[in-house]
Amino acid sequence: MGVLNPARVLVLGFLTIIIIGALLLMLPQAVVGERLSALEAFFTSTSAVCVTGLVVVDTGTTFSVFGQLVIMFLIQIGGLGFMTMATLIFMLLGRKISFRNRLLISESLNQFTVQGVVALVRIILVYTLAVEGSAALILALRFSRDMGWI
């Protein structure tokens, strides 16, 4: 099979994330009550990673907090892209991003050059954190009046 081209790596990466997500959703700790079938778990995982919002079971009543966190992380990985998340991990570990990885990142972000790709990932992550953090704070303050703090 040799060296994988960027498109194959991206497809295999998403497939791997979907499979891991489905396996996690099939754990007894991920659901409240009856276990999910493999088809329901794979559909839910695929829907979360592809950020479609389609569901075959009620997320709020079927999944435990652990299951809901798995779905949340799958949505985050799918929304930002797993190469963006991989770049974040490399940056947090202080590792250099190789040219091959820069090619993969540029492919996943639909960029025509590898120049400035890591800087673009930083901008995406900072913007995402700022928007999601602000929204979470606003919603928490609003809902705490009605529901109190946990």
N, CA, C and O atoms as a GROMACS GRO file, in nm:
protein
  600
    1MET      N    1   0.083  -0.119   0.000
    1MET     CA    2   0.000   0.000   0.000
    1MET      C    3   0.087   0.125   0.000
    1MET      O    4   0.047   0.228  -0.054
    2GLY      N    5   0.207   0.117   0.060
    2GLY     CA    6   0.300   0.229   0.054
    2GLY      C    7   0.257   0.349   0.137
    2GLY      O    8   0.178   0.336   0.231
    3VAL      N    9   0.310   0.464   0.100
    3VAL     CA   10   0.278   0.589   0.169
    3VAL      C   11   0.137   0.633   0.130
    3VAL      O   12   0.100   0.636   0.013
    4LEU      N   13   0.060   0.667   0.230
    4LEU     CA   14  -0.076   0.713   0.206
    4LEU      C   15  -0.076   0.859   0.163
    4LEU      O   16  -0.004   0.941   0.219
    5ASN      N   17  -0.157   0.891   0.064
    5ASN     CA   18  -0.170   1.031   0.025
    5ASN      C   19  -0.260   1.104   0.125
    5ASN      O   20  -0.332   1.038   0.200
    6PRO      N   21  -0.257   1.237   0.126
    6PRO     CA   22  -0.334   1.313   0.226
    6PRO      C   23  -0.484   1.280   0.228
    6PRO      O   24  -0.544   1.274   0.335
    7ALA      N   25  -0.543   1.260   0.113
    7ALA     CA   26  -0.687   1.230   0.109
    7ALA      C   27  -0.718   1.099   0.180
    7ALA      O   28  -0.816   1.090   0.255
    8ARG      N   29  -0.637   0.998   0.158
    8ARG     CA   30  -0.659   0.868   0.225
    8ARG      C   31  -0.638   0.880   0.376
    8ARG      O   32  -0.712   0.821   0.454
    9VAL      N   33  -0.537   0.954   0.416
    9VAL     CA   34  -0.512   0.972   0.559
    9VAL      C   35  -0.632   1.040   0.625
    9VAL      O   36  -0.673   1.000   0.735
   10LEU      N   37  -0.689   1.141   0.560
   10LEU     CA   38  -0.805   1.210   0.616
   10LEU      C   39  -0.924   1.116   0.629
   10LEU      O   40  -0.992   1.115   0.731
   11VAL      N   41  -0.949   1.037   0.525
   11VAL     CA   42  -1.062   0.944   0.528
   11VAL      C   43  -1.040   0.839   0.637
   11VAL      O   44  -1.132   0.810   0.714
   12LEU      N   45  -0.920   0.782   0.642
   12LEU     CA   46  -0.890   0.683   0.746
   12LEU      C   47  -0.898   0.744   0.886
   12LEU      O   48  -0.941   0.677   0.980
   13GLY      N   49  -0.856   0.868   0.899
   13GLY     CA   50  -0.865   0.936   1.028
   13GLY      C   51  -1.008   0.952   1.075
   13GLY      O   52  -1.041   0.923   1.190
   14PHE      N   53  -1.094   1.000   0.984
   14PHE     CA   54  -1.235   1.015   1.021
   14PHE      C   55  -1.299   0.880   1.049
   14PHE      O   56  -1.379   0.868   1.143
   15LEU      N   57  -1.267   0.780   0.971
   15LEU     CA   58  -1.322   0.646   0.993
   15LEU      C   59  -1.279   0.592   1.129
   15LEU      O   60  -1.359   0.531   1.201
   16THR      N   61  -1.153   0.613   1.165
   16THR     CA   62  -1.103   0.568   1.294
   16THR      C   63  -1.176   0.639   1.409
   16THR      O   64  -1.214   0.575   1.507
   17ILE      N   65  -1.194   0.768   1.396
   17ILE     CA   66  -1.264   0.844   1.500
   17ILE      C   67  -1.409   0.796   1.513
   17ILE      O   68  -1.459   0.781   1.624
   18ILE      N   69  -1.475   0.771   1.401
   18ILE     CA   70  -1.614   0.721   1.404
   18ILE      C   71  -1.621   0.586   1.472
   18ILE      O   72  -1.710   0.562   1.553
   19ILE      N   73  -1.528   0.497   1.441
   19ILE     CA   74  -1.529   0.363   1.502
   19ILE      C   75  -1.502   0.372   1.652
   19ILE      O   76  -1.572   0.308   1.731
   20ILE      N   77  -1.403   0.449   1.691
   20ILE     CA   78  -1.374   0.466   1.835
   20ILE      C   79  -1.495   0.525   1.907
   20ILE      O   80  -1.531   0.480   2.015
   21GLY      N   81  -1.558   0.627   1.846
   21GLY     CA   82  -1.677   0.686   1.906
   21GLY      C   83  -1.790   0.587   1.921
   21GLY      O   84  -1.856   0.583   2.024
   22ALA      N   85  -1.812   0.505   1.819
   22ALA     CA   86  -1.918   0.404   1.826
   22ALA      C   87  -1.889   0.302   1.935
   22ALA      O   88  -1.979   0.263   2.010
   23LEU      N   89  -1.765   0.259   1.945
   23LEU     CA   90  -1.729   0.163   2.049
   23LEU      C   91  -1.749   0.222   2.188
   23LEU      O   92  -1.796   0.154   2.279
   24LEU      N   93  -1.713   0.349   2.205
   24LEU     CA   94  -1.735   0.415   2.334
   24LEU      C   95  -1.883   0.427   2.366
   24LEU      O   96  -1.924   0.411   2.481
   25LEU      N   97  -1.965   0.457   2.264
   25LEU     CA   98  -2.110   0.470   2.286
   25LEU      C   99  -2.177   0.336   2.314
   25LEU      O  100  -2.287   0.332   2.370
   26MET      N  101  -2.112   0.227   2.277
   26MET     CA  102  -2.167   0.094   2.304
   26MET      C  103  -2.134   0.044   2.446
   26MET      O  104  -2.186  -0.058   2.489
   27LEU      N  105  -2.047   0.116   2.516
   27LEU     CA  106  -2.015   0.077   2.654
   27LEU      C  107  -2.137   0.093   2.744
   27LEU      O  108  -2.216   0.185   2.723
   28PRO      N  109  -2.152   0.006   2.843
   28PRO     CA  110  -2.266   0.019   2.934
   28PRO      C  111  -2.268   0.152   3.009
   28PRO      O  112  -2.376   0.202   3.045
   29GLN      N  113  -2.151   0.211   3.033
   29GLN     CA  114  -2.142   0.339   3.104
   29GLN      C  115  -2.192   0.455   3.020
   29GLN      O  116  -2.215   0.563   3.074
   30ALA      N  117  -2.209   0.436   2.890
   30ALA     CA  118  -2.247   0.546   2.801
   30ALA      C  119  -2.398   0.565   2.792
   30ALA      O  120  -2.445   0.668   2.745
   31VAL      N  121  -2.474   0.467   2.838
   31VAL     CA  122  -2.620   0.475   2.824
   31VAL      C  123  -2.689   0.459   2.959
   31VAL      O  124  -2.633   0.406   3.055
   32VAL      N  125  -2.811   0.508   2.962
   32VAL     CA  126  -2.896   0.489   3.079
   32VAL      C  127  -2.997   0.382   3.039
   32VAL      O  128  -3.078   0.403   2.948
   33GLY      N  129  -2.992   0.269   3.105
   33GLY     CA  130  -3.087   0.162   3.070
   33GLY      C  131  -3.029   0.068   2.966
   33GLY      O  132  -2.915   0.023   2.976
   34GLU      N  133  -3.110   0.040   2.865
   34GLU     CA  134  -3.076  -0.060   2.765
   34GLU      C  135  -2.961  -0.016   2.676
   34GLU      O  136  -2.953   0.100   2.636
   35ARG      N  137  -2.870  -0.110   2.644
   35ARG     CA  138  -2.754  -0.080   2.560
   35ARG      C  139  -2.796  -0.047   2.417
   35ARG      O  140  -2.901  -0.090   2.370
   36LEU      N  141  -2.712   0.029   2.350
   36LEU     CA  142  -2.734   0.063   2.210
   36LEU      C  143  -2.694  -0.053   2.121
   36LEU      O  144  -2.602  -0.128   2.152
   37SER      N  145  -2.764  -0.068   2.010
   37SER     CA  146  -2.719  -0.164   1.910
   37SER      C  147  -2.597  -0.106   1.839
   37SER      O  148  -2.572   0.014   1.846
   38ALA      N  149  -2.524  -0.192   1.772
   38ALA     CA  150  -2.405  -0.145   1.698
   38ALA      C  151  -2.446  -0.044   1.591
   38ALA      O  152  -2.375   0.055   1.570
   39LEU      N  153  -2.557  -0.068   1.524
   39LEU     CA  154  -2.603   0.024   1.419
   39LEU      C  155  -2.637   0.161   1.476
   39LEU      O  156  -2.602   0.264   1.418
   40GLU      N  157  -2.707   0.163   1.591
   40GLU     CA  158  -2.741   0.291   1.654
   40GLU      C  159  -2.615   0.366   1.698
   40GLU      O  160  -2.606   0.488   1.681
   41ALA      N  161  -2.519   0.292   1.753
   41ALA     CA  162  -2.394   0.355   1.798
   41ALA      C  163  -2.316   0.411   1.680
   41ALA      O  164  -2.266   0.524   1.687
   42PHE      N  165  -2.304   0.335   1.571
   42PHE     CA  166  -2.230   0.383   1.454
   42PHE      C  167  -2.302   0.500   1.387
   42PHE      O  168  -2.237   0.593   1.341
   43PHE      N  169  -2.434   0.495   1.382
   43PHE     CA  170  -2.508   0.607   1.323
   43PHE      C  171  -2.488   0.733   1.406
   43PHE      O  172  -2.463   0.840   1.351
   44THR      N  173  -2.500   0.720   1.539
   44THR     CA  174  -2.485   0.836   1.628
   44THR      C  175  -2.343   0.892   1.618
   44THR      O  176  -2.325   1.013   1.611
   45SER      N  177  -2.244   0.804   1.617
   45SER     CA  178  -2.105   0.848   1.608
   45SER      C  179  -2.079   0.916   1.474
   45SER      O  180  -2.016   1.022   1.470
   46THR      N  181  -2.125   0.858   1.366
   46THR     CA  182  -2.106   0.917   1.233
   46THR      C  183  -2.175   1.052   1.223
   46THR      O  184  -2.119   1.148   1.170
   47SER      N  185  -2.298   1.059   1.275
   47SER     CA  186  -2.373   1.184   1.272
   47SER      C  187  -2.302   1.293   1.352
   47SER      O  188  -2.299   1.410   1.312
   48ALA      N  189  -2.245   1.255   1.467
   48ALA     CA  190  -2.174   1.353   1.550
   48ALA      C  191  -2.047   1.401   1.481
   48ALA      O  192  -2.021   1.521   1.478
   49VAL      N  193  -1.968   1.310   1.427
   49VAL     CA  194  -1.842   1.349   1.363
   49VAL      C  195  -1.869   1.432   1.238
   49VAL      O  196  -1.795   1.525   1.208
   50CYS      N  197  -1.974   1.398   1.165
   50CYS     CA  198  -2.008   1.473   1.043
   50CYS      C  199  -2.091   1.597   1.074
   50CYS      O  200  -2.124   1.674   0.984
   51VAL      N  201  -2.126   1.618   1.199
   51VAL     CA  202  -2.198   1.734   1.249
   51VAL      C  203  -2.329   1.754   1.172
   51VAL      O  204  -2.361   1.865   1.130
   52THR      N  205  -2.404   1.644   1.154
   52THR     CA  206  -2.531   1.654   1.083
   52THR      C  207  -2.649   1.681   1.176
   52THR      O  208  -2.747   1.743   1.136
   53GLY      N  209  -2.638   1.635   1.301
   53GLY     CA  210  -2.748   1.654   1.395
   53GLY      C  211  -2.856   1.548   1.386
   53GLY      O  212  -2.957   1.558   1.455
   54LEU      N  213  -2.835   1.447   1.303
   54LEU     CA  214  -2.934   1.340   1.291
   54LEU      C  215  -2.918   1.243   1.407
   54LEU      O  216  -2.805   1.210   1.446
   55VAL      N  217  -3.029   1.197   1.462
   55VAL     CA  218  -3.024   1.102   1.574
   55VAL      C  219  -3.130   0.994   1.553
   55VAL      O  220  -3.233   1.017   1.490
   56VAL      N  221  -3.103   0.877   1.608
   56VAL     CA  222  -3.201   0.769   1.605
   56VAL      C  223  -3.255   0.738   1.744
   56VAL      O  224  -3.351   0.663   1.758
   57VAL      N  225  -3.191   0.794   1.845
   57VAL     CA  226  -3.239   0.782   1.983
   57VAL      C  227  -3.235   0.920   2.047
   57VAL      O  228  -3.161   1.008   2.002
   58ASP      N  229  -3.314   0.940   2.151
   58ASP     CA  230  -3.315   1.068   2.221
   58ASP      C  231  -3.187   1.082   2.302
   58ASP      O  232  -3.165   1.006   2.397
   59THR      N  233  -3.104   1.176   2.266
   59THR     CA  234  -2.972   1.191   2.328
   59THR      C  235  -2.983   1.221   2.477
   59THR      O  236  -2.907   1.168   2.557
   60GLY      N  237  -3.077   1.307   2.515
   60GLY     CA  238  -3.089   1.349   2.654
   60GLY      C  239  -3.133   1.239   2.749
   60GLY      O  240  -3.093   1.239   2.865
   61THR      N  241  -3.214   1.146   2.701
   61THR     CA  242  -3.264   1.041   2.789
   61THR      C  243  -3.193   0.908   2.770
   61THR      O  244  -3.193   0.825   2.861
   62THR      N  245  -3.134   0.885   2.655
   62THR     CA  246  -3.069   0.757   2.627
   62THR      C  247  -2.927   0.752   2.681
   62THR      O  248  -2.884   0.648   2.731
   63PHE      N  249  -2.854   0.862   2.672
   63PHE     CA  250  -2.712   0.860   2.707
   63PHE      C  251  -2.689   0.916   2.846
   63PHE      O  252  -2.755   1.010   2.890
   64SER      N  253  -2.592   0.856   2.915
   64SER     CA  254  -2.547   0.906   3.045
   64SER      C  255  -2.461   1.030   3.020
   64SER      O  256  -2.439   1.070   2.906
   65VAL      N  257  -2.414   1.090   3.128
   65VAL     CA  258  -2.325   1.206   3.115
   65VAL      C  259  -2.201   1.165   3.036
   65VAL      O  260  -2.153   1.242   2.952
   66PHE      N  261  -2.148   1.046   3.062
   66PHE     CA  262  -2.032   0.998   2.987
   66PHE      C  263  -2.064   0.987   2.838
   66PHE      O  264  -1.985   1.032   2.755
   67GLY      N  265  -2.178   0.929   2.803
   67GLY     CA  266  -2.217   0.916   2.663
   67GLY      C  267  -2.236   1.052   2.596
   67GLY      O  268  -2.199   1.070   2.481
   68GLN      N  269  -2.295   1.145   2.669
   68GLN     CA  270  -2.315   1.279   2.614
   68GLN      C  271  -2.181   1.350   2.594
   68GLN      O  272  -2.164   1.425   2.497
   69LEU      N  273  -2.085   1.327   2.684
   69LEU     CA  274  -1.951   1.386   2.667
   69LEU      C  275  -1.881   1.326   2.546
   69LEU      O  276  -1.813   1.397   2.472
   70VAL      N  277  -1.898   1.196   2.525
   70VAL     CA  278  -1.840   1.132   2.406
   70VAL      C  279  -1.896   1.198   2.281
   70VAL      O  280  -1.821   1.233   2.190
   71ILE      N  281  -2.028   1.216   2.276
   71ILE     CA  282  -2.092   1.279   2.160
   71ILE      C  283  -2.043   1.423   2.144
   71ILE      O  284  -2.017   1.468   2.032
   72MET      N  285  -2.029   1.494   2.255
   72MET     CA  286  -1.981   1.633   2.249
   72MET      C  287  -1.840   1.639   2.189
   72MET      O  288  -1.812   1.724   2.104
   73PHE      N  289  -1.752   1.549   2.233
   73PHE     CA  290  -1.616   1.548   2.179
   73PHE      C  291  -1.614   1.507   2.032
   73PHE      O  292  -1.534   1.559   1.955
   74LEU      N  293  -1.701   1.414   1.994
   74LEU     CA  294  -1.709   1.376   1.853
   74LEU      C  295  -1.754   1.494   1.767
   74LEU      O  296  -1.702   1.515   1.657
   75ILE      N  297  -1.850   1.570   1.817
   75ILE     CA  298  -1.897   1.688   1.744
   75ILE      C  299  -1.783   1.790   1.732
   75ILE      O  300  -1.762   1.849   1.626
   76GLN      N  301  -1.709   1.809   1.841
   76GLN     CA  302  -1.599   1.905   1.841
   76GLN      C  303  -1.490   1.862   1.742
   76GLN      O  304  -1.441   1.943   1.664
   77ILE      N  305  -1.454   1.735   1.746
   77ILE     CA  306  -1.352   1.684   1.654
   77ILE      C  307  -1.400   1.695   1.510
   77ILE      O  308  -1.324   1.735   1.422
   78GLY      N  309  -1.526   1.661   1.485
   78GLY     CA  310  -1.580   1.671   1.350
   78GLY      C  311  -1.590   1.814   1.302
   78GLY      O  312  -1.561   1.844   1.186
   79GLY      N  313  -1.632   1.904   1.391
   79GLY     CA  314  -1.648   2.043   1.353
   79GLY      C  315  -1.517   2.113   1.324
   79GLY      O  316  -1.505   2.187   1.226
   80LEU      N  317  -1.419   2.089   1.409
   80LEU     CA  318  -1.288   2.152   1.389
   80LEU      C  319  -1.204   2.075   1.290
   80LEU      O  320  -1.115   2.131   1.226
   81GLY      N  321  -1.230   1.948   1.277
   81GLY     CA  322  -1.148   1.862   1.193
   81GLY      C  323  -1.043   1.793   1.276
   81GLY      O  324  -0.981   1.855   1.363
   82PHE      N  325  -1.023   1.667   1.251
   82PHE     CA  326  -0.930   1.593   1.336
   82PHE      C  327  -0.786   1.637   1.314
   82PHE      O  328  -0.703   1.621   1.404
   83MET      N  329  -0.753   1.691   1.197
   83MET     CA  330  -0.617   1.740   1.177
   83MET      C  331  -0.592   1.866   1.259
   83MET      O  332  -0.481   1.889   1.306
   84THR      N  333  -0.695   1.949   1.276
   84THR     CA  334  -0.682   2.066   1.362
   84THR      C  335  -0.659   2.021   1.506
   84THR      O  336  -0.575   2.078   1.577
   85MET      N  337  -0.734   1.919   1.549
   85MET     CA  338  -0.717   1.868   1.684
   85MET      C  339  -0.580   1.803   1.702
   85MET      O  340  -0.516   1.818   1.806
   86ALA      N  341  -0.534   1.731   1.600
   86ALA     CA  342  -0.400   1.670   1.606
   86ALA      C  343  -0.293   1.777   1.616
   86ALA      O  344  -0.195   1.762   1.689
   87THR      N  345  -0.311   1.886   1.543
   87THR     CA  346  -0.216   1.997   1.548
   87THR      C  347  -0.215   2.059   1.687
   87THR      O  348  -0.109   2.093   1.739
   88LEU      N  349  -0.332   2.073   1.747
   88LEU     CA  350  -0.341   2.125   1.884
   88LEU      C  351  -0.261   2.038   1.980
   88LEU      O  352  -0.186   2.088   2.063
   89ILE      N  353  -0.277   1.907   1.967
   89ILE     CA  354  -0.204   1.815   2.055
   89ILE      C  355  -0.054   1.830   2.034
   89ILE      O  356   0.022   1.834   2.131
   90PHE      N  357  -0.009   1.837   1.907
   90PHE     CA  358   0.133   1.857   1.879
   90PHE      C  359   0.183   1.987   1.941
   90PHE      O  360   0.291   1.991   2.000
   91MET      N  361   0.104   2.094   1.927
   91MET     CA  362   0.145   2.224   1.982
   91MET      C  363   0.152   2.218   2.135
   91MET      O  364   0.246   2.272   2.194
   92LEU      N  365   0.054   2.153   2.199
   92LEU     CA  366   0.055   2.142   2.344
   92LEU      C  367   0.174   2.061   2.395
   92LEU      O  368   0.229   2.089   2.502
   93LEU      N  369   0.213   1.961   2.317
   93LEU     CA  370   0.328   1.878   2.355
   93LEU      C  371   0.462   1.943   2.317
   93LEU      O  372   0.568   1.890   2.350
   94GLY      N  373   0.455   2.057   2.248
   94GLY     CA  374   0.576   2.127   2.209
   94GLY      C  375   0.652   2.060   2.096
   94GLY      O  376   0.772   2.082   2.081
   95ARG      N  377   0.584   1.979   2.016
   95ARG     CA  378   0.650   1.908   1.906
   95ARG      C  379   0.640   1.988   1.778
   95ARG      O  380   0.546   2.065   1.758
   96LYS      N  381   0.737   1.967   1.692
   96LYS     CA  382   0.738   2.032   1.561
   96LYS      C  383   0.638   1.964   1.469
   96LYS      O  384   0.616   1.843   1.477
   97ILE      N  385   0.576   2.044   1.382
   97ILE     CA  386   0.483   1.992   1.283
   97ILE      C  387   0.564   1.965   1.155
   97ILE      O  388   0.619   2.057   1.095
   98SER      N  389   0.570   1.839   1.116
   98SER     CA  390   0.650   1.802   0.998
   98SER      C  391   0.586   1.855   0.870
   98SER      O  392   0.469   1.894   0.869
   99PHE      N  393   0.663   1.855   0.763
   99PHE     CA  394   0.612   1.900   0.634
   99PHE      C  395   0.496   1.813   0.589
   99PHE      O  396   0.396   1.862   0.536
  100ARG      N  397   0.508   1.682   0.610
  100ARG     CA  398   0.400   1.590   0.573
  100ARG      C  399   0.271   1.623   0.649
  100ARG      O  400   0.162   1.624   0.591
  101ASN      N  401   0.284   1.651   0.778
  101ASN     CA  402   0.167   1.688   0.857
  101ASN      C  403   0.111   1.824   0.813
  101ASN      O  404  -0.011   1.843   0.813
  102ARG      N  405   0.197   1.915   0.775
  102ARG     CA  406   0.150   2.044   0.722
  102ARG      C  407   0.072   2.024   0.593
  102ARG      O  408  -0.028   2.092   0.569
  103LEU      N  409   0.117   1.929   0.510
  103LEU     CA  410   0.041   1.896   0.389
  103LEU      C  411  -0.098   1.842   0.424
  103LEU      O  412  -0.198   1.881   0.362
  104LEU      N  413  -0.104   1.753   0.523
  104LEU     CA  414  -0.233   1.698   0.566
  104LEU      C  415  -0.324   1.808   0.620
  104LEU      O  416  -0.443   1.810   0.590
  105ILE      N  417  -0.268   1.898   0.699
  105ILE     CA  418  -0.347   2.007   0.756
  105ILE      C  419  -0.400   2.096   0.645
  105ILE      O  420  -0.517   2.133   0.644
  106SER      N  421  -0.312   2.132   0.551
  106SER     CA  422  -0.357   2.218   0.442
  106SER      C  423  -0.464   2.151   0.359
  106SER      O  424  -0.557   2.217   0.313
  107GLU      N  425  -0.453   2.021   0.340
  107GLU     CA  426  -0.555   1.945   0.266
  107GLU      C  427  -0.689   1.946   0.343
  107GLU      O  428  -0.795   1.966   0.284
  108SER      N  429  -0.683   1.925   0.473
  108SER     CA  430  -0.806   1.919   0.552
  108SER      C  431  -0.874   2.055   0.565
  108SER      O  432  -0.995   2.063   0.584
  109LEU      N  433  -0.795   2.164   0.554
  109LEU     CA  434  -0.851   2.299   0.565
  109LEU      C  435  -0.873   2.364   0.429
  109LEU      O  436  -0.903   2.483   0.421
  110ASN      N  437  -0.859   2.286   0.323
  110ASN     CA  438  -0.877   2.335   0.186
  110ASN      C  439  -0.788   2.454   0.154
  110ASN      O  440  -0.831   2.550   0.090
  111GLN      N  441  -0.665   2.446   0.198
  111GLN     CA  442  -0.567   2.550   0.169
  111GLN      C  443  -0.480   2.505   0.052
  111GLN      O  444  -0.456   2.386   0.034
  112PHE      N  445  -0.434   2.600  -0.027
  112PHE     CA  446  -0.355   2.568  -0.145
  112PHE      C  447  -0.205   2.565  -0.117
  112PHE      O  448  -0.128   2.513  -0.197
  113THR      N  449  -0.164   2.622  -0.003
  113THR     CA  450  -0.022   2.621   0.033
  113THR      C  451  -0.009   2.571   0.176
  113THR      O  452  -0.105   2.571   0.253
  114VAL      N  453   0.113   2.530   0.210
  114VAL     CA  454   0.138   2.487   0.348
  114VAL      C  455   0.189   2.603   0.432
  114VAL      O  456   0.202   2.590   0.554
  115GLN      N  457   0.217   2.715   0.368
  115GLN     CA  458   0.269   2.832   0.438
  115GLN      C  459   0.160   2.890   0.527
  115GLN      O  460   0.049   2.918   0.480
  116GLY      N  461   0.190   2.908   0.653
  116GLY     CA  462   0.096   2.970   0.746
  116GLY      C  463  -0.014   2.879   0.795
  116GLY      O  464  -0.110   2.927   0.857
  117VAL      N  465  -0.004   2.749   0.770
  117VAL     CA  466  -0.111   2.658   0.809
  117VAL      C  467  -0.121   2.646   0.961
  117VAL      O  468  -0.231   2.646   1.016
  118VAL      N  469  -0.008   2.637   1.030
  118VAL     CA  470  -0.010   2.625   1.176
  118VAL      C  471  -0.066   2.752   1.238
  118VAL      O  472  -0.140   2.746   1.336
  119ALA      N  473  -0.030   2.867   1.183
  119ALA     CA  474  -0.086   2.994   1.233
  119ALA      C  475  -0.237   2.996   1.212
  119ALA      O  476  -0.310   3.044   1.299
  120LEU      N  477  -0.284   2.946   1.100
  120LEU     CA  478  -0.427   2.940   1.074
  120LEU      C  479  -0.497   2.850   1.175
  120LEU      O  480  -0.606   2.882   1.222
  121VAL      N  481  -0.435   2.738   1.207
  121VAL     CA  482  -0.492   2.648   1.308
  121VAL      C  483  -0.501   2.718   1.443
  121VAL      O  484  -0.601   2.704   1.513
  122ARG      N  485  -0.398   2.793   1.479
  122ARG     CA  486  -0.402   2.868   1.605
  122ARG      C  487  -0.518   2.967   1.607
  122ARG      O  488  -0.590   2.978   1.707
  123ILE      N  489  -0.537   3.038   1.497
  123ILE     CA  490  -0.646   3.135   1.487
  123ILE      C  491  -0.781   3.064   1.501
  123ILE      O  492  -0.870   3.112   1.572
  124ILE      N  493  -0.796   2.950   1.434
  124ILE     CA  494  -0.920   2.873   1.442
  124ILE      C  495  -0.947   2.830   1.586
  124ILE      O  496  -1.059   2.844   1.635
  125LEU      N  497  -0.845   2.780   1.654
  125LEU     CA  498  -0.862   2.732   1.791
  125LEU      C  499  -0.894   2.846   1.888
  125LEU      O  500  -0.981   2.831   1.974
  126VAL      N  501  -0.826   2.958   1.875
  126VAL     CA  502  -0.851   3.073   1.963
  126VAL      C  503  -0.992   3.127   1.940
  126VAL      O  504  -1.065   3.154   2.035
  127TYR      N  505  -1.030   3.141   1.814
  127TYR     CA  506  -1.164   3.191   1.782
  127TYR      C  507  -1.272   3.095   1.835
  127TYR      O  508  -1.372   3.139   1.893
  128THR      N  509  -1.252   2.966   1.815
  128THR     CA  510  -1.348   2.867   1.863
  128THR      C  511  -1.360   2.873   2.014
  128THR      O  512  -1.471   2.872   2.067
  129LEU      N  513  -1.248   2.878   2.083
  129LEU     CA  514  -1.249   2.884   2.230
  129LEU      C  515  -1.319   3.011   2.278
  129LEU      O  516  -1.397   3.006   2.374
  130ALA      N  517  -1.292   3.123   2.214
  130ALA     CA  518  -1.355   3.249   2.255
  130ALA      C  519  -1.506   3.246   2.233
  130ALA      O  520  -1.582   3.285   2.322
  131VAL      N  521  -1.549   3.200   2.117
  131VAL     CA  522  -1.693   3.199   2.087
  131VAL      C  523  -1.766   3.097   2.175
  131VAL      O  524  -1.869   3.129   2.235
  132GLU      N  525  -1.713   2.975   2.183
  132GLU     CA  526  -1.780   2.872   2.263
  132GLU      C  527  -1.775   2.906   2.412
  132GLU      O  528  -1.873   2.882   2.483
  133GLY      N  529  -1.664   2.959   2.458
  133GLY     CA  530  -1.654   2.999   2.599
  133GLY      C  531  -1.751   3.110   2.635
  133GLY      O  532  -1.815   3.106   2.739
  134SER      N  533  -1.762   3.210   2.547
  134SER     CA  534  -1.856   3.320   2.570
  134SER      C  535  -2.000   3.270   2.571
  134SER      O  536  -2.079   3.309   2.657
  135ALA      N  537  -2.032   3.185   2.476
  135ALA     CA  538  -2.168   3.131   2.469
  135ALA      C  539  -2.199   3.047   2.592
  135ALA      O  540  -2.309   3.055   2.647
  136ALA      N  541  -2.103   2.966   2.637
  136ALA     CA  542  -2.124   2.883   2.755
  136ALA      C  543  -2.146   2.970   2.879
  136ALA      O  544  -2.232   2.940   2.961
  137LEU      N  545  -2.069   3.076   2.892
  137LEU     CA  546  -2.084   3.166   3.007
  137LEU      C  547  -2.220   3.234   3.005
  137LEU      O  548  -2.288   3.241   3.107
  138ILE      N  549  -2.260   3.285   2.890
  138ILE     CA  550  -2.390   3.352   2.877
  138ILE      C  551  -2.504   3.256   2.909
  138ILE      O  552  -2.596   3.290   2.983
  139LEU      N  553  -2.498   3.135   2.853
  139LEU     CA  554  -2.604   3.036   2.878
  139LEU      C  555  -2.605   2.992   3.024
  139LEU      O  556  -2.711   2.976   3.083
  140ALA      N  557  -2.486   2.974   3.082
  140ALA     CA  558  -2.479   2.934   3.222
  140ALA      C  559  -2.540   3.040   3.313
  140ALA      O  560  -2.616   3.007   3.405
  141LEU      N  561  -2.509   3.166   3.288
  141LEU     CA  562  -2.566   3.274   3.369
  141LEU      C  563  -2.717   3.281   3.352
  141LEU      O  564  -2.790   3.302   3.448
  142ARG      N  565  -2.763   3.265   3.230
  142ARG     CA  566  -2.907   3.273   3.202
  142ARG      C  567  -2.982   3.157   3.266
  142ARG      O  568  -3.084   3.178   3.331
  143PHE      N  569  -2.933   3.035   3.247
  143PHE     CA  570  -3.003   2.917   3.299
  143PHE      C  571  -2.988   2.900   3.449
  143PHE      O  572  -3.070   2.834   3.512
  144SER      N  573  -2.884   2.958   3.508
  144SER     CA  574  -2.866   2.945   3.652
  144SER      C  575  -2.977   3.014   3.730
  144SER      O  576  -3.007   2.976   3.843
  145ARG      N  577  -3.038   3.117   3.670
  145ARG     CA  578  -3.151   3.184   3.738
  145ARG      C  579  -3.270   3.089   3.754
  145ARG      O  580  -3.339   3.092   3.856
  146ASP      N  581  -3.294   3.006   3.652
  146ASP     CA  582  -3.408   2.915   3.656
  146ASP      C  583  -3.377   2.783   3.724
  146ASP      O  584  -3.462   2.725   3.790
  147MET      N  585  -3.253   2.734   3.707
  147MET     CA  586  -3.220   2.599   3.751
  147MET      C  587  -3.121   2.594   3.865
  147MET      O  588  -3.100   2.487   3.923
  148GLY      N  589  -3.059   2.705   3.897
  148GLY     CA  590  -2.957   2.705   4.001
  148GLY      C  591  -2.829   2.642   3.951
  148GLY      O  592  -2.824   2.588   3.841
  149TRP      N  593  -2.725   2.651   4.033
  149TRP     CA  594  -2.596   2.592   3.997
  149TRP      C  595  -2.594   2.447   4.040
  149TRP      O  596  -2.660   2.410   4.138
  150ILE      N  597  -2.521   2.367   3.972
  150ILE     CA  598  -2.516   2.223   4.004
  150ILE      C  599  -2.441   2.202   4.132
  150ILE      O  600  -2.426   2.088   4.177
   0.00000   0.00000   0.00000
